[in-house]
Structure formats: structure tokens, C-alpha cells
């Protein structure tokens, strides 16, 4: 036994080395949750980005693990009829275009299947009877994103502006990004040129030097206003105000902000944001309500399809005038404000202080008198409100990709709001949360809304009904 145990790793490594020396031919069976082609090689699952179901492909193995293999597409021997041309002048290794080679009709089917597969994997109570509707298509399949967050680096004396290749620090320069709106893309590139022209320092990861690290540009669909934010390592950056003044001269730009972070922070944004020039917020309009947005405030990236998402979510809620609605993960107050005229009271809960201030401001500019917003985590604030005597009749949650905190689910199972809608951007964490929630709730309906065409991402709206 001892000798066999010692020899096992050698055999495994030898197989891995042999596999690396040659290309392999794989038949693709299905797509994975991130849009990669999935096949099998030597009884192991193999992931091949860019490959489609029913294709026969030649792939190069990159890494072999005990239970799966990562590979890259070399060429296609037998092509799927669902394959379409990948956008020209765009590096295929970039993130955000994982499904751009798949016909849009099949993208919509894939997004519904993603939900069904997640349910099948985690099997919450009664999942086989859930009604999962077809994905609602986006009116614009390209140039729909109204916000761009691009990294900037200096490489051999020249600046590069774009996105990192997935799972790497290799920055891909992006003169063209076909899902980005024309104005935000042009503004990003113009700011890059102004940084070069004014010799503004660019942050250097290797040497840990201060400078601009990220450029964020957001545009309102309703007003066409553009808000630019320079995320910097360090605060005092030479020529930064000169740069800000020139950015203000670009078309549609109404404000320039600086957000400060440091190398220890793994997130894009730091905690300190300061307006350099211009307006405090830009104004967006959804379903005839105004929303003013500061730089860090969350807002959906596809404003046109956002109206569809929120309209469907409000239908699922079935609100009545005597109810109190809790808007958890409320952001700038969108869902609560849109629902305010249907209920007795709205209470929003949000962790980001700037978003709470934006929500309160949005309540005021929309002349709403029955909505209040609180700063803090939902799992802490909600029990406090309950103990304070607040009736919790209806609830809508729109959490990040990580889903609901287990402590929050425990609280929800104690509070038990009668009307409950869950908006999810991650079918996997949604299905896991439904395992626990289905202890007290029946899932009546799940509907997908395609917010991000050409990507595997989708928003699911789930209607839950308290079991009697």
C-alpha cells in the first residue's frame, strides 16, 4: 500500500505531461455555467471556452486537475449551426463576450437551462414542479452597457486601457467593446488620451507607485449626462485637476470624481470619494420616476431592459395598499420608489452610505412621503425593525452574486413575509438559497430577464408564497 500511494502522483503527472504534448479531439456535449464548452477526455470533464454543443473541436490542454481539465480551443473540425461570427477587432480572450459566438436565440435558451440545471443540482423542495418561463430577450443585443470600468496601465512607455484577461493580470487594450454604448466607449478612450497628453501618473502594480488605476464612466440613458470617476492609488496625483478640467470639456460630461483606494484592497472601488468638478449626481429615469446617481451607487448596466426587469418584479409582488414593503439591498431606492404608490409604507435597507443618501434624495425629488431608507446590513437591520413593531408584509430582495447571507435567511424564516420576490443574478446561489427558503415557501414562478446579452449572466425573478 505504501509503495502504491507513493507512485500515484508520478503516474498522474506523467499522464498530464503526455496530454500537454499533443492536442486532443473533443466532442462538446453542453455549455457550462460560464458559457464554456464541456466535453470529456479520459473520463474527466474538460472545459473549452469558445466551443459549442455538438461541435467536434481540437483543443490544447492547459491544466489538468484531479477531477477536471482546462483547455483552449485550437480549431473546429465540425461546426455547430448555432455558431455566429465573433465581433471583429476584439480580442476573444476578453471577458464580457463569453457567448458572442452563439446565436442570440440559443443564448436565451442557455440562460433558462442554467436555472434548470442549478435547480437540478441543489434540488430545493418541489423543484421539479417549478414553472420556469422562457427568457425575456433584450431589445438591444449590442452597445447596451451604459457604464464602463476600465483599468489603465503603462506598458513599455505606452498606456493601455481595457479589461484584464480572466484569471490573470494581463491587461487587454480595448479600443472597441461591442457591448459598450458608443458614448461611454469614446469617453473612456478620450480620457486615456488626455492622461497621456498631460503626463498624469498611472499606478504601477509592480513598483507600487501612486497614480490612476481605473477609469469609470457612466451615462444616463434619459438625459445623456456622463459622470467620470478616476480611481487612484494615493490622493495627491500630479496634474489631476488639470486633467479633470479637460475631461469636463468632453461631450456630455457633467462631473468628474476621484475615488481613492490602495493596493491592499481587492475591490475596484475604495471608500473615499471626492468630487473634483461638476454636478453631484447624474439623473436617470425609470418608469417615469427620477433617480439621481452618485459614482458608487449601484444601478443596472442596461437601463432600457431595467424597465422590463422592474415591471416584471412588481407584477410578481401583487402588492396591496395596506402592506409594508421591505426593499432589501435597496441601492438608490429604485424598486421601493417604483412600488411606493401601491403600498402603505416602503422601508429600504442598504449597506453603502452614499447609496442610502441617494435613495433619500430620490424619495424627495419624486415627492414620495411613505418611504424611509436605513444604512446597514439587511440581516442586522431587519430584526431590529421587527422588534420595533414594524409589520413586514411584503419583501423584495436583490442581493449580489453571493446570494443571501445564511443569517438573513434564518431571519426571513422567522419573520415570514407573506409576499416575497427574490431577484437573483446568479442561478447557482439562488438555487442554494431556495433549499433553505423552501422550508417555509413555495416557489410559484421563475422568470429570466436578459440584462447582459453576449454573456452568461441573467437576472432571475422568483415569486415565493408562504406555505400555509
C-alpha positions in Angstrom: 0.0 0.0 0.0 2.8 2.4 0.9 4.6 2.0 -2.5 1.3 2.3 -4.4 0.5 5.5 -2.6 3.9 7.0 -3.5 3.6 6.0 -7.1 0.2 7.5 -7.7 1.3 11.2 -8.1 4.1 10.1 -10.6 1.6 8.3 -12.8 -0.8 11.3 -12.7 2.0 13.8 -13.5 3.2 11.6 -16.4 -0.3 11.5 -17.8 -0.6 15.2 -17.5 2.7 15.8 -19.3 1.8 13.4 -22.1 -1.5 15.1 -22.5 0.1 18.5 -22.8 2.5 17.4 -25.5 -0.4 16.8 -28.0 -3.7 18.3 -29.0 -6.9 16.3 -28.3 -10.1 15.9 -30.2 -13.2 16.5 -28.2 -17.0 16.3 -28.9 -18.7 19.1 -27.0 -21.8 17.9 -25.0 -23.1 21.1 -23.4 -22.2 24.6 -22.1 -21.0 25.2 -18.6 -22.4 28.0 -16.3 -19.8 30.4 -17.6 -20.5 29.7 -21.3 -17.6 27.3 -21.8 -17.9 24.2 -23.9 -17.9 21.0 -21.9 -16.8 17.6 -23.1 -14.9 14.5 -21.7 -11.4 13.3 -22.0 -10.1 10.1 -20.3 -13.3 10.1 -18.2 -12.7 13.6 -16.9 -14.7 16.7 -17.6 -12.9 19.1 -19.9 -13.7 22.9 -20.2 -13.1 24.6 -23.5 -14.1 28.3 -23.8 -15.4 29.2 -27.2 -16.6 25.7 -28.1 -20.3 25.0 -28.6 -22.5 21.9 -28.1 -22.4 19.2 -30.8 -19.1 20.6 -32.2 -16.1 18.4 -32.7 -13.0 20.5 -31.8 -9.3 20.3 -31.5 -8.2 21.6 -28.0 -4.9 22.1 -26.2 -4.8 21.1 -22.6 -3.6 23.9 -20.3 -4.0 22.4 -16.8 -5.1 19.0 -15.5 -6.6 18.7 -12.1 -7.7 15.5 -10.2 -11.4 16.0 -11.3 -11.3 18.2 -14.4 -9.2 19.7 -17.2 -8.9 23.2 -18.5 -8.1 23.6 -22.3 -8.1 26.1 -25.0 -9.8 25.9 -28.4 -7.3 25.3 -31.3 -9.7 24.8 -34.2 -13.2 23.5 -35.0 -13.5 20.3 -37.0 -17.3 20.1 -37.1 -19.1 23.5 -36.6 -22.4 24.0 -34.8 -25.2 25.6 -36.9 -25.8 27.9 -33.9 -22.3 29.4 -34.3 -22.2 33.1 -35.4 -19.2 35.3 -36.3 -17.3 36.8 -33.3 -17.1 40.6 -33.3 -14.3 42.0 -35.4 -11.3 43.8 -33.9 -12.0 42.4 -30.4 -9.6 40.1 -28.6 -11.6 36.8 -28.0 -9.9 36.3 -24.6 -11.7 39.3 -23.1 -14.3 38.8 -20.5 -17.9 40.0 -21.1 -18.3 38.3 -24.5 -18.3 34.7 -23.5 -21.4 33.9 -25.7 -20.8 36.3 -28.6 -20.1 33.3 -30.9 -23.6 31.8 -30.1 -26.8 32.9 -31.9 -29.0 35.1 -29.7 -31.9 32.7 -29.7 -29.7 29.9 -28.3 -28.2 32.4 -25.7 -31.7 32.8 -24.4 -32.3 29.1 -24.2 -28.9 28.6 -22.4 -29.9 31.1 -19.7 -33.1 29.3 -19.0 -31.2 26.0 -18.9 -28.7 27.5 -16.5 -31.6 28.0 -14.0 -32.9 24.5 -14.6 -29.5 22.9 -14.1 -28.9 24.8 -10.9 -32.3 23.7 -9.5 -31.5 20.1 -10.5 -28.1 20.2 -8.8 -29.3 21.6 -5.5 -32.9 20.3 -5.7 -34.8 22.6 -3.4 -38.2 21.3 -2.2 -40.6 20.7 -5.1 -38.1 22.0 -7.8 -39.3 19.6 -10.5 -42.7 21.4 -10.4 -41.4 25.0 -10.6 -42.6 26.9 -13.6 -39.6 28.4 -15.3 -40.6 30.8 -18.1 -38.6 31.5 -21.2 -36.0 34.2 -21.0 -37.3 37.7 -21.9 -34.9 39.0 -24.7 -33.2 42.3 -24.6 -34.3 44.9 -27.2 -30.6 45.8 -27.8 -28.1 42.9 -28.1 -25.1 45.2 -28.6 -24.0 48.6 -27.3 -26.4 48.4 -24.3 -24.0 48.9 -21.4 -24.1 52.5 -20.0 -21.2 52.0 -17.6 -17.6 51.1 -18.3 -14.9 50.4 -15.6 -11.6 50.1 -17.4 -8.1 49.5 -15.9 -5.2 51.6 -17.1 -1.5 50.6 -17.1 1.8 51.8 -18.6 3.4 49.1 -20.8 6.8 49.8 -22.3 6.2 53.6 -22.2 2.7 53.4 -23.7 -0.6 53.4 -21.9 -3.2 50.5 -22.2 -6.8 50.9 -21.2 -9.2 48.0 -21.1 -10.0 44.8 -19.1 -7.9 42.1 -17.6 -8.0 38.7 -19.3 -10.0 36.4 -17.0 -8.0 35.0 -14.1 -4.9 37.0 -14.9 -3.1 40.3 -14.6 -2.8 40.6 -18.4 -4.5 43.8 -19.4 -6.1 43.8 -22.9 -6.3 47.2 -24.6 -9.9 47.8 -25.7 -10.3 50.4 -28.5 -13.5 48.6 -29.3 -16.0 46.9 -27.0 -19.2 46.0 -28.9 -21.5 45.7 -25.8 -20.5 49.1 -24.5 -22.5 52.2 -25.5 -20.8 54.4 -28.1 -20.6 57.5 -25.8 -19.1 55.7 -22.8 -16.5 53.9 -25.0 -15.5 57.2 -26.7 -15.3 59.0 -23.4 -13.0 56.2 -21.9 -10.6 56.5 -24.9 -10.6 60.3 -24.8 -9.7 60.3 -21.1 -6.9 57.9 -21.9 -5.5 60.3 -24.5 -5.8 63.2 -22.0 -3.9 61.2 -19.4 -1.1 60.7 -21.9 -1.2 64.3 -23.1 -0.9 65.7 -19.5 1.6 63.2 -18.3 -0.6 62.2 -15.4 0.9 59.3 -13.4 -0.6 55.9 -13.9 -0.5 53.5 -11.0 2.2 50.8 -11.2 1.3 47.5 -9.6 4.8 46.0 -9.8 6.6 49.0 -8.3 3.6 50.0 -6.1 3.7 53.6 -7.4 0.8 56.0 -7.0 -1.4 57.1 -9.9 -4.6 56.5 -11.8 -5.6 52.8 -11.6 -9.2 52.7 -13.1 -11.4 54.9 -15.2 -15.2 54.6 -14.6 -17.6 56.3 -17.0 -21.4 56.1 -16.5 -24.1 57.7 -18.7 -27.8 58.3 -18.1 -30.0 56.9 -20.8 -32.6 59.5 -20.1 -30.5 62.7 -20.0 -27.3 61.5 -21.8 -25.3 63.0 -18.9 -21.9 61.4 -18.3 -20.2 61.0 -14.9 -16.5 60.2 -14.9 -14.6 58.8 -11.9 -10.8 58.5 -11.7 -9.9 55.7 -9.2 -6.4 56.4 -7.9 -3.8 54.8 -5.7 -2.9 57.7 -3.4 -4.6 61.0 -3.1 -2.3 63.7 -4.5 -1.7 62.9 -8.1 0.2 65.5 -10.2 -1.8 67.3 -12.8 -5.0 65.5 -11.7 -7.1 68.8 -11.6 -5.8 69.9 -15.0 -6.9 66.5 -16.3 -10.4 66.9 -14.6 -10.9 70.3 -16.3 -10.2 68.9 -19.7 -12.4 65.9 -19.1 -15.3 68.3 -18.3 -14.8 69.7 -21.8 -15.7 66.3 -23.4 -19.2 65.8 -24.9 -21.9 65.2 -22.3 -19.6 65.0 -19.3 -21.2 66.9 -16.3 -18.9 65.7 -13.4 -15.5 64.3 -12.5 -14.8 62.5 -9.3 -11.8 61.0 -7.6 -12.1 57.7 -5.7 -9.1 56.7 -3.6 -8.0 53.1 -2.9 -4.8 51.2 -2.2 -3.0 48.1 -3.3 -4.3 46.0 -0.4 -7.9 46.5 -1.5 -9.0 43.7 -3.8 -12.2 45.6 -4.9 -12.3 48.1 -7.7 -13.6 51.0 -5.5 -12.0 52.5 -2.4 -14.0 54.0 0.4 -13.1 57.7 -0.1 -14.8 59.5 -3.0 -14.4 63.2 -3.7 -16.0 65.4 -6.4 -13.4 67.3 -8.4 -15.7 69.3 -10.7 -19.3 69.5 -11.8 -22.7 68.1 -10.7 -23.2 65.9 -7.6 -25.2 63.3 -9.5 -26.5 62.3 -12.9 -30.2 61.7 -13.4 -31.7 58.5 -14.8 -35.5 57.9 -15.4 -37.1 54.5 -15.0 -40.9 54.1 -15.4 -41.4 57.8 -15.1 -39.5 58.1 -11.8 -36.3 60.1 -11.5 -33.1 58.6 -9.9 -30.0 60.7 -9.2 -26.9 58.6 -9.0 -23.6 59.3 -7.3 -20.5 57.4 -8.5 -20.6 54.4 -6.2 -24.3 53.8 -6.2 -25.4 50.5 -7.8 -27.6 50.7 -10.8 -28.4 48.2 -13.5 -26.0 48.3 -16.5 -28.7 48.0 -19.1 -31.1 50.9 -18.5 -33.5 50.0 -21.3 -34.0 46.5 -20.1 -34.1 47.6 -16.5 -37.7 48.8 -17.0 -38.7 45.3 -18.1 -36.9 43.7 -15.1 -38.6 46.0 -12.5 -42.0 45.9 -14.2 -42.0 42.1 -14.0 -40.8 42.1 -10.4 -43.6 44.5 -9.3 -46.1 42.2 -11.1 -44.8 39.3 -9.1 -45.2 41.1 -5.8 -49.0 41.5 -6.0 -48.9 44.5 -3.6 -52.0 45.9 -1.8 -52.5 49.4 -0.3 -52.4 48.1 3.3 -49.0 46.5 3.1 -45.5 47.5 4.3 -42.8 46.6 1.7 -39.2 45.9 2.7 -36.8 46.7 -0.1 -33.6 44.8 0.9 -30.3 45.6 -0.9 -32.2 48.7 -2.0 -29.3 50.6 -3.7 -30.5 54.1 -4.7 -34.1 53.1 -3.9 -35.3 52.1 -7.4 -37.7 49.2 -6.6 -39.1 50.8 -3.4 -39.8 54.1 -5.0 -41.4 52.4 -8.0 -43.7 50.5 -5.7 -44.4 53.3 -3.2 -47.8 54.3 -4.7 -49.0 50.7 -4.3 -48.4 50.2 -0.6 -48.9 51.8 2.8 -45.2 52.1 3.5 -41.8 51.3 2.0 -38.6 50.6 4.1 -35.3 50.2 2.3 -32.1 48.7 3.6 -28.7 49.2 2.1 -25.0 48.9 3.2 -23.4 51.7 1.1 -23.8 55.1 2.8 -23.7 57.1 -0.4 -26.5 54.9 -1.9 -28.7 55.5 1.1 -28.2 59.2 0.8 -29.1 58.9 -2.9 -32.2 56.9 -2.0 -33.4 59.5 0.4 -32.7 62.2 -2.2 -34.6 60.2 -4.8 -37.6 59.9 -2.4 -37.6 63.7 -2.1 -37.3 64.6 -5.8 -40.1 62.1 -6.6 -42.3 63.7 -3.9 -42.8 60.4 -2.1 -44.0 60.6 1.5 -44.2 56.9 2.6 -40.6 55.6 2.1 -37.7 55.5 4.5 -34.2 54.2 4.0 -31.7 52.8 6.5 -28.0 52.1 6.3 -26.7 48.8 7.4 -26.7 45.1 6.6 -30.2 43.5 6.0 -29.6 40.7 8.4 -29.0 43.2 11.3 -31.5 45.9 10.4 -34.5 43.7 9.6 -34.7 42.0 13.0 -34.4 45.5 14.7 -37.3 46.8 12.6 -39.3 43.7 13.5 -38.6 44.1 17.2 -39.6 47.8 16.9 -43.1 46.7 15.8 -42.8 47.3 12.1 -45.2 45.0 10.1 -43.3 43.1 7.4 -45.9 42.1 4.9 -44.0 42.1 1.6 -40.3 41.8 0.8 -38.2 42.1 -2.3 -34.5 41.2 -2.2 -31.9 41.9 -4.9 -28.7 40.7 -3.4 -25.2 40.5 -5.0 -23.9 37.4 -6.8 -23.0 35.7 -3.5 -26.8 35.5 -2.7 -28.4 35.9 0.7 -26.5 35.6 3.9 -27.5 32.5 5.9 -28.2 34.7 8.9 -30.6 36.7 6.7 -32.4 33.5 5.5 -32.8 32.5 9.2 -34.3 35.9 9.9 -36.7 35.6 6.9 -37.9 32.2 8.1 -38.7 33.8 11.5 -40.3 36.9 10.1 -42.1 35.1 7.2 -43.4 38.0 5.0 -46.5 36.9 3.1 -45.4 38.3 -0.2 -41.8 37.7 -1.2 -39.9 38.3 -4.5 -36.2 37.4 -5.0 -34.2 38.9 -7.9 -31.0 37.0 -8.5 -28.1 37.5 -10.8 -26.6 34.0 -10.0 -28.7 30.8 -10.6 -26.3 28.8 -8.5 -26.6 30.8 -5.3 -30.3 31.3 -6.0 -30.9 27.5 -6.0 -28.8 27.1 -2.8 -30.8 29.8 -1.1 -34.1 28.2 -2.2 -33.1 25.0 -0.5 -33.4 26.8 2.8 -36.3 29.2 1.9 -38.4 26.3 0.6 -38.7 25.1 4.2 -41.4 27.8 4.5 -42.1 29.0 1.0 -43.4 27.5 -2.2 -41.8 28.7 -5.5 -44.7 29.7 -7.8 -42.8 31.1 -10.8 -39.3 31.9 -12.1 -38.7 34.3 -14.9 -35.4 35.2 -16.6 -34.8 38.7 -18.0 -31.7 39.0 -20.2 -29.9 42.1 -19.0 -26.5 41.3 -20.5 -26.6 39.8 -24.0 -23.4 38.1 -25.2 -22.6 37.0 -21.6 -23.8 34.0 -19.5 -25.3 36.4 -17.0 -29.0 36.8 -16.5 -31.5 38.2 -13.9 -34.0 35.7 -12.4 -37.2 36.9 -10.8 -38.6 34.4 -8.3 -42.1 34.6 -6.8 -42.3 32.8 -3.4 -45.5 32.2 -1.5 -45.7 31.4 2.2 -46.9 27.9 2.7 -49.9 27.6 4.9 
